Amino acid sequence: MNKNGVLAWATVIMIIVGIGLIGLGIFKYEEVAGWGFASVGVGFFAIAWVFNALKGRV
């Protein structure tokens, strides 16, 4: 597996974790903690976007 493959897998894993965190924030925690989980999930999406942008450049 080359560097692009590693970045692709990291992107997919971070998207799955981000969806899970946003889902926890929406469905399980309805108090202030839910906002924290959802915002961290959005942060995971941002990092996954950066990993996707790095494919082919590293």
C-alpha positions as CSV (number, residue, x, y, z in Angstrom):
1,M,0.0,0.0,0.0
2,N,1.5,3.3,-1.0
3,K,1.0,6.8,0.6
4,N,-2.1,7.6,-1.4
5,G,-3.7,4.3,-0.3
6,V,-3.0,5.1,3.4
7,L,-4.5,8.6,3.0
8,A,-7.6,7.1,1.3
9,W,-8.1,4.7,4.2
10,A,-7.5,7.4,6.7
11,T,-10.1,9.6,5.0
12,V,-12.7,6.8,5.0
13,I,-12.1,5.9,8.7
14,M,-12.3,9.6,9.7
15,I,-15.6,10.0,7.8
16,I,-17.1,7.0,9.6
17,V,-16.0,8.2,13.0
18,G,-17.3,11.7,12.2
19,I,-20.7,10.3,11.2
20,G,-20.7,8.3,14.5
21,L,-19.9,11.3,16.6
22,I,-22.5,13.4,14.9
23,G,-25.0,10.6,15.4
24,L,-24.2,10.4,19.1
25,G,-24.6,14.1,19.4
26,I,-28.0,14.1,17.7
27,F,-29.6,10.9,19.0
28,K,-28.0,10.0,22.4
29,Y,-26.9,13.2,24.1
30,E,-29.6,15.9,23.9
31,E,-28.0,18.2,26.5
32,V,-24.9,20.4,26.1
33,A,-22.6,17.3,25.6
34,G,-24.4,16.7,22.3
35,W,-23.2,20.0,20.9
36,G,-19.6,18.9,21.8
37,F,-19.9,15.5,20.1
38,A,-21.4,17.1,17.0
39,S,-18.8,19.8,16.7
40,V,-16.0,17.2,17.1
41,G,-17.6,15.2,14.4
42,V,-17.6,18.2,12.1
43,G,-13.9,18.6,12.9
44,F,-13.3,15.0,11.9
45,F,-14.9,15.8,8.5
46,A,-12.6,18.8,8.1
47,I,-9.5,16.7,8.8
48,A,-10.8,14.0,6.4
49,W,-11.2,16.7,3.7
50,V,-7.6,17.8,4.2
51,F,-6.4,14.1,3.9
52,N,-8.4,13.8,0.7
53,A,-6.8,17.0,-0.6
54,L,-3.3,15.6,0.2
55,K,-3.8,12.5,-2.0
56,G,-1.4,12.7,-4.9
57,R,0.6,15.6,-3.4
58,V,2.5,13.7,-0.8
